[in-house]
Amino acid sequence: QVQLVESGGGLVPPGGSLRLSCAASGNSFRLNVMAWYRQVPGKQRELVAVLGSGGTTNYADSVKGRFTIFRDNAKNTVYLQMNSLKPEDTAIYFCEVEVISYSAPLSPYHIWGQGTQVTVSS
């Protein structure tokens, strides 16, 4: 079974930067589509960025030009580089990936990371 471990959250002042990581571990798999979401208590989870298998990216309007999603296939890791952070970026950030198991390539499944808190405050 593939598992995800997130890291990189924390407290940062407005205008600062953080890089979130989401590392997958397990056996005999590859990762397809990868995404980052965020959630504020009492609100719905919001899609922040998506990285397609072909390398295409899409971003929420609120983060375009400030956030970058990218991956390191050798490390089975997806990252979210967040620059020019604003207080409204404060949320719990979750990664989500589509896993393709080599033993069942026609049955991809999705898994979530445990979430990491990002707080933007002076």
C-alpha positions as protocol buffer text, in pm:
chain_id: "A"
residue {
  index: 1
  type: GLN
  ca { x: 0 y: 0 z: 0 }
}
residue {
  index: 2
  type: VAL
  ca { x: 133 y: 341 z: -96 }
}
residue {
  index: 3
  type: GLN
  ca { x: 148 y: 607 z: 173 }
}
residue {
  index: 4
  type: LEU
  ca { x: 206 y: 982 z: 159 }
}
residue {
  index: 5
  type: VAL
  ca { x: 398 y: 1191 z: 408 }
}
residue {
  index: 6
  type: GLU
  ca { x: 378 y: 1568 z: 395 }
}
residue {
  index: 7
  type: SER
  ca { x: 625 y: 1816 z: 537 }
}
residue {
  index: 8
  type: GLY
  ca { x: 730 y: 2178 z: 512 }
}
residue {
  index: 9
  type: GLY
  ca { x: 447 y: 2366 z: 677 }
}
residue {
  index: 10
  type: GLY
  ca { x: 498 y: 2629 z: 941 }
}
residue {
  index: 11
  type: LEU
  ca { x: 463 y: 2991 z: 1044 }
}
residue {
  index: 12
  type: VAL
  ca { x: 586 y: 3255 z: 801 }
}
residue {
  index: 13
  type: PRO
  ca { x: 540 y: 3634 z: 784 }
}
residue {
  index: 14
  type: PRO
  ca { x: 349 y: 3794 z: 496 }
}
residue {
  index: 15
  type: GLY
  ca { x: 565 y: 3806 z: 185 }
}
residue {
  index: 16
  type: GLY
  ca { x: 760 y: 3502 z: 292 }
}
residue {
  index: 17
  type: SER
  ca { x: 806 y: 3165 z: 124 }
}
residue {
  index: 18
  type: LEU
  ca { x: 757 y: 2801 z: 210 }
}
residue {
  index: 19
  type: ARG
  ca { x: 806 y: 2477 z: 20 }
}
residue {
  index: 20
  type: LEU
  ca { x: 575 y: 2187 z: 95 }
}
residue {
  index: 21
  type: SER
  ca { x: 676 y: 1831 z: 17 }
}
residue {
  index: 22
  type: CYS
  ca { x: 467 y: 1520 z: -27 }
}
residue {
  index: 23
  type: ALA
  ca { x: 662 y: 1196 z: -51 }
}
residue {
  index: 24
  type: ALA
  ca { x: 513 y: 864 z: -154 }
}
residue {
  index: 25
  type: SER
  ca { x: 645 y: 532 z: -29 }
}
residue {
  index: 26
  type: GLY
  ca { x: 555 y: 176 z: -109 }
}
residue {
  index: 27
  type: ASN
  ca { x: 630 y: -91 z: -365 }
}
residue {
  index: 28
  type: SER
  ca { x: 574 y: -131 z: -739 }
}
residue {
  index: 29
  type: PHE
  ca { x: 387 y: 183 z: -826 }
}
residue {
  index: 30
  type: ARG
  ca { x: 408 y: 508 z: -1011 }
}
residue {
  index: 31
  type: LEU
  ca { x: 235 y: 837 z: -952 }
}
residue {
  index: 32
  type: ASN
  ca { x: 15 y: 996 z: -1214 }
}
residue {
  index: 33
  type: VAL
  ca { x: -179 y: 1316 z: -1152 }
}
residue {
  index: 34
  type: MET
  ca { x: -74 y: 1508 z: -841 }
}
residue {
  index: 35
  type: ALA
  ca { x: -247 y: 1795 z: -667 }
}
residue {
  index: 36
  type: TRP
  ca { x: -242 y: 2022 z: -367 }
}
residue {
  index: 37
  type: TYR
  ca { x: -554 y: 2132 z: -183 }
}
residue {
  index: 38
  type: ARG
  ca { x: -607 y: 2354 z: 119 }
}
residue {
  index: 39
  type: GLN
  ca { x: -876 y: 2384 z: 378 }
}
residue {
  index: 40
  type: VAL
  ca { x: -972 y: 2643 z: 635 }
}
residue {
  index: 41
  type: PRO
  ca { x: -1187 y: 2528 z: 928 }
}
residue {
  index: 42
  type: GLY
  ca { x: -1553 y: 2563 z: 843 }
}
residue {
  index: 43
  type: LYS
  ca { x: -1492 y: 2589 z: 470 }
}
residue {
  index: 44
  type: GLN
  ca { x: -1475 y: 2344 z: 183 }
}
residue {
  index: 45
  type: ARG
  ca { x: -1145 y: 2202 z: 69 }
}
residue {
  index: 46
  type: GLU
  ca { x: -1009 y: 2414 z: -216 }
}
residue {
  index: 47
  type: LEU
  ca { x: -801 y: 2295 z: -510 }
}
residue {
  index: 48
  type: VAL
  ca { x: -478 y: 2495 z: -521 }
}
residue {
  index: 49
  type: ALA
  ca { x: -266 y: 2336 z: -795 }
}
residue {
  index: 50
  type: VAL
  ca { x: -267 y: 2033 z: -1023 }
}
residue {
  index: 51
  type: LEU
  ca { x: 18 y: 1866 z: -1207 }
}
residue {
  index: 52
  type: GLY
  ca { x: -83 y: 1632 z: -1485 }
}
residue {
  index: 53
  type: SER
  ca { x: 110 y: 1327 z: -1592 }
}
residue {
  index: 54
  type: GLY
  ca { x: 229 y: 1509 z: -1904 }
}
residue {
  index: 55
  type: GLY
  ca { x: 360 y: 1802 z: -1703 }
}
residue {
  index: 56
  type: THR
  ca { x: 70 y: 2039 z: -1751 }
}
residue {
  index: 57
  type: THR
  ca { x: -17 y: 2256 z: -1454 }
}
residue {
  index: 58
  type: ASN
  ca { x: -324 y: 2443 z: -1338 }
}
residue {
  index: 59
  type: TYR
  ca { x: -359 y: 2682 z: -1049 }
}
residue {
  index: 60
  type: ALA
  ca { x: -634 y: 2849 z: -855 }
}
residue {
  index: 61
  type: ASP
  ca { x: -663 y: 3213 z: -957 }
}
residue {
  index: 62
  type: SER
  ca { x: -576 y: 3320 z: -604 }
}
residue {
  index: 63
  type: VAL
  ca { x: -228 y: 3163 z: -622 }
}
residue {
  index: 64
  type: LYS
  ca { x: -131 y: 3208 z: -987 }
}
residue {
  index: 65
  type: GLY
  ca { x: 210 y: 3365 z: -1022 }
}
residue {
  index: 66
  type: ARG
  ca { x: 295 y: 3293 z: -658 }
}
residue {
  index: 67
  type: PHE
  ca { x: 278 y: 2914 z: -622 }
}
residue {
  index: 68
  type: THR
  ca { x: 450 y: 2647 z: -830 }
}
residue {
  index: 69
  type: ILE
  ca { x: 377 y: 2275 z: -827 }
}
residue {
  index: 70
  type: PHE
  ca { x: 650 y: 2039 z: -946 }
}
residue {
  index: 71
  type: ARG
  ca { x: 763 y: 1681 z: -897 }
}
residue {
  index: 72
  type: ASP
  ca { x: 1075 y: 1472 z: -858 }
}
residue {
  index: 73
  type: ASN
  ca { x: 999 y: 1133 z: -1009 }
}
residue {
  index: 74
  type: ALA
  ca { x: 1315 y: 975 z: -873 }
}
residue {
  index: 75
  type: LYS
  ca { x: 1199 y: 1059 z: -520 }
}
residue {
  index: 76
  type: ASN
  ca { x: 827 y: 1001 z: -582 }
}
residue {
  index: 77
  type: THR
  ca { x: 770 y: 1345 z: -439 }
}
residue {
  index: 78
  type: VAL
  ca { x: 552 y: 1638 z: -532 }
}
residue {
  index: 79
  type: TYR
  ca { x: 630 y: 1987 z: -410 }
}
residue {
  index: 80
  type: LEU
  ca { x: 446 y: 2315 z: -372 }
}
residue {
  index: 81
  type: GLN
  ca { x: 668 y: 2620 z: -375 }
}
residue {
  index: 82
  type: MET
  ca { x: 479 y: 2909 z: -220 }
}
residue {
  index: 83
  type: ASN
  ca { x: 614 y: 3262 z: -259 }
}
residue {
  index: 84
  type: SER
  ca { x: 477 y: 3604 z: -165 }
}
residue {
  index: 85
  type: LEU
  ca { x: 256 y: 3443 z: 95 }
}
residue {
  index: 86
  type: LYS
  ca { x: -49 y: 3629 z: 220 }
}
residue {
  index: 87
  type: PRO
  ca { x: -250 y: 3588 z: 541 }
}
residue {
  index: 88
  type: GLU
  ca { x: -535 y: 3447 z: 334 }
}
residue {
  index: 89
  type: ASP
  ca { x: -310 y: 3156 z: 235 }
}
residue {
  index: 90
  type: THR
  ca { x: -332 y: 3032 z: 593 }
}
residue {
  index: 91
  type: ALA
  ca { x: -482 y: 2682 z: 584 }
}
residue {
  index: 92
  type: ILE
  ca { x: -409 y: 2314 z: 619 }
}
residue {
  index: 93
  type: TYR
  ca { x: -254 y: 2194 z: 295 }
}
residue {
  index: 94
  type: PHE
  ca { x: -315 y: 1843 z: 164 }
}
residue {
  index: 95
  type: CYS
  ca { x: -156 y: 1660 z: -124 }
}
residue {
  index: 96
  type: GLU
  ca { x: -351 y: 1413 z: -332 }
}
residue {
  index: 97
  type: VAL
  ca { x: -207 y: 1174 z: -587 }
}
residue {
  index: 98
  type: GLU
  ca { x: -333 y: 918 z: -832 }
}
residue {
  index: 99
  type: VAL
  ca { x: -145 y: 592 z: -784 }
}
residue {
  index: 100
  type: ILE
  ca { x: -99 y: 333 z: -1054 }
}
residue {
  index: 101
  type: SER
  ca { x: 4 y: -3 z: -919 }
}
residue {
  index: 102
  type: TYR
  ca { x: 210 y: -219 z: -1152 }
}
residue {
  index: 103
  type: SER
  ca { x: 7 y: -521 z: -1039 }
}
residue {
  index: 104
  type: ALA
  ca { x: -321 y: -351 z: -1133 }
}
residue {
  index: 105
  type: PRO
  ca { x: -244 y: -81 z: -1391 }
}
residue {
  index: 106
  type: LEU
  ca { x: -606 y: -47 z: -1503 }
}
residue {
  index: 107
  type: SER
  ca { x: -727 y: 30 z: -1152 }
}
residue {
  index: 108
  type: PRO
  ca { x: -568 y: 355 z: -1039 }
}
residue {
  index: 109
  type: TYR
  ca { x: -664 y: 492 z: -701 }
}
residue {
  index: 110
  type: HIS
  ca { x: -630 y: 819 z: -515 }
}
residue {
  index: 111
  type: ILE
  ca { x: -471 y: 879 z: -178 }
}
residue {
  index: 112
  type: TRP
  ca { x: -429 y: 1181 z: 49 }
}
residue {
  index: 113
  type: GLY
  ca { x: -153 y: 1311 z: 267 }
}
residue {
  index: 114
  type: GLN
  ca { x: -212 y: 1382 z: 634 }
}
residue {
  index: 115
  type: GLY
  ca { x: -210 y: 1759 z: 591 }
}
residue {
  index: 116
  type: THR
  ca { x: 36 y: 2025 z: 700 }
}
residue {
  index: 117
  type: GLN
  ca { x: -49 y: 2358 z: 860 }
}
residue {
  index: 118
  type: VAL
  ca { x: 61 y: 2678 z: 691 }
}
residue {
  index: 119
  type: THR
  ca { x: 15 y: 2999 z: 889 }
}
residue {
  index: 120
  type: VAL
  ca { x: 96 y: 3338 z: 738 }
}
residue {
  index: 121
  type: SER
  ca { x: 109 y: 3601 z: 1007 }
}
residue {
  index: 122
  type: SER
  ca { x: 330 y: 3877 z: 1139 }
}
